[in-house]
Amino acid sequence: MDPKFSFLGAKRFERRQDFFNSFRRVVEFALERKAHIFLVSGDLFDSVNPRNPIRTQVIRLFRRLSSEGIRVFMIAGNHDMPRSLEEGMSPLQEIEAAGYARFFSKTSEVEVEHLNIEGLDVAVTGLSYDHTAGQDENPLKKNNVKLPDEGDVAIAMLHYNFSGISVPPSWRAPRVSWEDFPENYRYVALGHVHTSMTLPLRGKTLVAYPGSTERRSFQEEGDEAKGFLYVELGHDSLPRAEFVPVPTRPMKTVKVTLGEETEDPLREIVSRLPGPNQDLLLRLVVDGTLPLNKVSRYNRAALLRELEERFFAATIDDIDLKCTMQKIVSMGNEVKSPIEAFEEAVRELLSKADDEEREVFNLALEIGRKVLEESGAW
């Protein structure tokens, strides 16, 4: 919860609220079903320093769970686990300090708690994310950690990838395997991967990612649903997991390729957009080529205003939109692009500058080129 989303401007506050609303639905479901245990397998928060209002709202939700006798266990993930002492403590420690949850904060030393649930000794153990572990490295072997073989039924909480479950390259992380879990472990509650998936193991163990309860980025646009898992465990049988979807904000990417024959770029793009939808978060990707005499017709500011009127929020990715130009000869001089003319002028000044002035001109060259590119120059 509480992602920054600075690129959304004023809409970022409403977008942040989406994440809280989704989590609140998880809590309400747990209260309705009178769950025994509530597990948070990392990245409850998007950072180690969420804003104070969301901290307060979240603590109130955990207070509701605690007041109904639902035991809450948490670990920190790669987002809400500090990388060092300088980053301070995880915000999850505040929830534990309030008395509403058990936070397994250690990364290289196993913590375990036993519960008596309907006559079964249930052992819950967890490790928070270890930032010092390398991608694809086994953090348990790295830290010489062995999960305890305790209880009639054991539950493990980890925030890593799992060998045997394929993930996209963007989700690469430290990795654990089935060999790390003694046979009495019935449920392995994993975090990190934002897509829900389950993997039966040895006939009686379920390895599961609930996925995220909201779409964090357009990489998750293809996920049909977001939600959480409601899991029922027995002593000698494979746990039964029910995926429970929650309402989420729709996201859509629209790609438009412009060509040299495009007369009115703005009209062409607008004609390819979906119908107005004030709930939709849209990403518009514009690529292709436009001749120099038509570049001025591509009005990015006007396009963004059109998108903002039609949708909840929108972003434009036009980094691959190129300009083609013919060389025009006039009185023996080649016409230069704005960036070329700027660079030539600054380099001429550089050739006459002393050491101190050269440092200033080099900085001006770097900043000026960036400003020109952002304003649409070529």
LINCORNOR-V616492 format. One line per field, one symbol per residue. psi: psi as a letter, one per 40 degrees, with the letter a starting at -180 (. if undefined). A space follows every 10 residues. Layout:
# LINCORNOR-V616492
psi->???
This chain:
# LINCORNOR-V616492
psi->ifidfdeebd eddddddddd dddddddddd ddefidihhh fifdieiegi iddddddddd dddddddeeh hhhiiiaede hididdeaii eddddddeee ihhgeieehh iihhihhfeh hhhhiihihh eehiheihdd ddefhhhigi idhihihigi ihhehhiide eiiihiidee hieehdhhhi idhehhiihi hedehhhhhd iieihdiede dehdiiaihh hhiadfihih hhhhiihihi ihhhhhhiid ehdgdddddd eeiiihheeh hhhhhhaaih ideedeeggd dddddddddd idiiihhfde hihiiihhhh fehhhiiddd dddddddddd deiadddddd dddddddddd ddddeei.
